[in-house]
Amino acid sequence: MAAVQADSLSAVLKDRLPRYPLPVALIGRLAVDGRCRGRRFGETLLIDALSRVVGIADSIACVRVIVDAKAEGAERFYLKYDFATIEGEGWPRRMFLPMATVRTAAGVSL
Ligand SMILES: CC(C)(COP(=O)(O)OP(=O)(O)OC[C@H]1O[C@@H](n2cnc3c(N)ncnc32)[C@H](O)[C@@H]1OP(=O)(O)O)[C@@H](O)C(=O)NCCC(=O)NCCS
């Protein structure tokens, strides 16, 4: 679990959010061995991680899933799954997915 400042999300969402830091799930260091890339293992790992977040999100506060994309390739990968970039400049790119999208992606009905 991690926390993000609401201001950084408000800028992207154009939503009014509470002024205190928001609890989020951070997927860190998701990676596939270089010899096995392009075989959908990354997608499988991501969906597995999102499913685990859905499993705990109703028990502990969790309003978004966050990733820190450490390279352009990682950002492109996450963009495919509808992650939105929070900060426009610099690396790593912090990106997020709303819980409703997480539930859909994990195959769990809303
Ligand atoms: C990013 C990473 C996890 C993707 O894993 P992977 O097993 O190669 O990806 P998949 O085979 O599951 O690909 C799923 C989809 O993402 C796309 N994709 C994967 N890597 C991509 C990249 N670098 N750029 C653009 N699209 C990419 C694939 O084309 C595929 O799209 P499709 O549905 O249109 O066919 C892997 O390349 C990796 O470990 N990279 C190095 C570490 C890293 O950047 N981790 C991210 C956290 S910082």
The ligand as an SDF file (V2000), in Angstrom:
LIG
                    3D

 48 50  0  0  0  0  0  0  0  0999 V2000
    6.7080   -4.3430  -19.6090 C   0  0  0  0  0  0  0  0  0  0  0  0
    6.7720   -5.8950  -19.5080 C   0  0  0  0  0  0  0  0  0  0  0  0
    6.3820   -6.3320  -18.0730 C   0  0  0  0  0  0  0  0  0  0  0  0
    5.7590   -6.4840  -20.5080 C   0  0  0  0  0  0  0  0  0  0  0  0
    5.7580   -7.8960  -20.3850 O   0  0  0  0  0  0  0  0  0  0  0  0
    5.5190   -8.8400  -21.6490 P   0  0  0  0  0  0  0  0  0  0  0  0
    5.2790  -10.2290  -21.1450 O   0  0  0  0  0  0  0  0  0  0  0  0
    6.6050   -8.6710  -22.6330 O   0  0  0  0  0  0  0  0  0  0  0  0
    4.1930   -8.2210  -22.2760 O   0  0  0  0  0  0  0  0  0  0  0  0
    2.9540   -9.0250  -22.8700 P   0  0  0  0  0  0  0  0  0  0  0  0
    3.4180  -10.0870  -23.8180 O   0  0  0  0  0  0  0  0  0  0  0  0
    2.0640   -9.4900  -21.7640 O   0  0  0  0  0  0  0  0  0  0  0  0
    2.2420   -7.8710  -23.7010 O   0  0  0  0  0  0  0  0  0  0  0  0
    0.9060   -7.4740  -23.4590 C   0  0  0  0  0  0  0  0  0  0  0  0
    0.5880   -6.2960  -24.3760 C   0  0  0  0  0  0  0  0  0  0  0  0
    1.4530   -5.1950  -24.0330 O   0  0  0  0  0  0  0  0  0  0  0  0
    2.2020   -4.7960  -25.1830 C   0  0  0  0  0  0  0  0  0  0  0  0
    3.5550   -4.4170  -24.7690 N   0  0  0  0  0  0  0  0  0  0  0  0
    4.4040   -5.1270  -24.0230 C   0  0  0  0  0  0  0  0  0  0  0  0
    5.5610   -4.4610  -23.8800 N   0  0  0  0  0  0  0  0  0  0  0  0
    5.4090   -3.3110  -24.5880 C   0  0  0  0  0  0  0  0  0  0  0  0
    6.2500   -2.2090  -24.8450 C   0  0  0  0  0  0  0  0  0  0  0  0
    7.4930   -2.1380  -24.3690 N   0  0  0  0  0  0  0  0  0  0  0  0
    5.7830   -1.1910  -25.6130 N   0  0  0  0  0  0  0  0  0  0  0  0
    4.5230   -1.2390  -26.1370 C   0  0  0  0  0  0  0  0  0  0  0  0
    3.6730   -2.2770  -25.9290 N   0  0  0  0  0  0  0  0  0  0  0  0
    4.1270   -3.2790  -25.1620 C   0  0  0  0  0  0  0  0  0  0  0  0
    2.2230   -6.0330  -26.0970 C   0  0  0  0  0  0  0  0  0  0  0  0
    2.4220   -5.6690  -27.4420 O   0  0  0  0  0  0  0  0  0  0  0  0
    0.8290   -6.6030  -25.8480 C   0  0  0  0  0  0  0  0  0  0  0  0
   -0.1030   -5.8320  -26.5880 O   0  0  0  0  0  0  0  0  0  0  0  0
   -1.2480   -6.4900  -27.5330 P   0  0  0  0  0  0  0  0  0  0  0  0
   -2.3640   -6.8590  -26.5710 O   0  0  0  0  0  0  0  0  0  0  0  0
   -1.6520   -5.3910  -28.4520 O   0  0  0  0  0  0  0  0  0  0  0  0
   -0.6660   -7.6760  -28.2040 O   0  0  0  0  0  0  0  0  0  0  0  0
    8.1680   -6.4340  -19.8850 C   0  0  0  0  0  0  0  0  0  0  0  0
    8.5220   -5.9510  -21.1580 O   0  0  0  0  0  0  0  0  0  0  0  0
    9.2640   -6.0750  -18.8960 C   0  0  0  0  0  0  0  0  0  0  0  0
    9.5050   -6.8090  -17.9470 O   0  0  0  0  0  0  0  0  0  0  0  0
    9.9600   -4.9480  -19.1390 N   0  0  0  0  0  0  0  0  0  0  0  0
   11.0830   -4.5420  -18.3260 C   0  0  0  0  0  0  0  0  0  0  0  0
   10.6700   -4.1510  -16.9300 C   0  0  0  0  0  0  0  0  0  0  0  0
    9.6020   -3.1120  -16.9230 C   0  0  0  0  0  0  0  0  0  0  0  0
    9.6340   -2.1770  -17.7170 O   0  0  0  0  0  0  0  0  0  0  0  0
    8.6490   -3.2890  -15.9870 N   0  0  0  0  0  0  0  0  0  0  0  0
    7.5380   -2.3530  -15.8000 C   0  0  0  0  0  0  0  0  0  0  0  0
    7.5370   -1.7940  -14.4120 C   0  0  0  0  0  0  0  0  0  0  0  0
    8.7010   -0.4760  -14.2250 S   0  0  0  0  0  0  0  0  0  0  0  0
  1  2  1  0
  2  3  1  0
  2  4  1  0
  2 36  1  0
  4  5  1  0
  5  6  1  0
  6  7  2  0
  6  8  1  0
  6  9  1  0
  9 10  1  0
 10 11  2  0
 10 12  1  0
 10 13  1  0
 13 14  1  0
 14 15  1  0
 15 16  1  0
 15 30  1  0
 16 17  1  0
 17 18  1  0
 17 28  1  0
 18 19  1  0
 18 27  1  0
 19 20  2  0
 20 21  1  0
 21 22  1  0
 21 27  2  0
 22 23  1  0
 22 24  2  0
 24 25  1  0
 25 26  2  0
 26 27  1  0
 28 29  1  0
 28 30  1  0
 30 31  1  0
 31 32  1  0
 32 33  2  0
 32 34  1  0
 32 35  1  0
 36 37  1  0
 36 38  1  0
 38 39  2  0
 38 40  1  0
 40 41  1  0
 41 42  1  0
 42 43  1  0
 43 44  2  0
 43 45  1  0
 45 46  1  0
 46 47  1  0
 47 48  1  0
M  END
$$$$
